[in-house]
C-alpha cells in the first residue's frame, strides 16, 4: 500500500492531473459563488426599485384630499 502511495505521489503526471482536477473544482466553486452573489445583487436592485415605486404611490395617495381618497376607495368597494 505504501509503495502504491509513494508511486502516486512521486509521479509528476499523476500529481499534475490531480492538481488540475482540484483547480477545476475550485474554479467551478468560485464561479458558482460569483453567480449567486450577482443574483443577490440583481434581486436587491429589483427590491429597491419596487420600494421606490411603493413609496411614490404612498406619497401620491398621501397628497390627495380626503374626499378624493374616499371617492377612489368607494370605486374599489363592493356594493
C-alpha positions, 0 to 999 in steps of 0.5 A: 500500500505504501509503495502504491502511495509513494508511486502516486505521489512521486509521479509528476503526471499523476500529481499534475492531473490531480492538481488540475482536477482540484483547480477545476473544482475550485474554479467551478466553486468560485464561479458558482459563488460569483453567480449567486452573489450577482443574483443577490445583487440583481434581486436587491436592485429589483427590491429597491426599485419596487420600494421606490415605486411603493413609496411614490404611490404612498406619497401620491395617495398621501397628497390627495384630499380626503374626499378624493381618497374616499371617492377612489376607495368607494370605486374599489368597494363592493356594493 
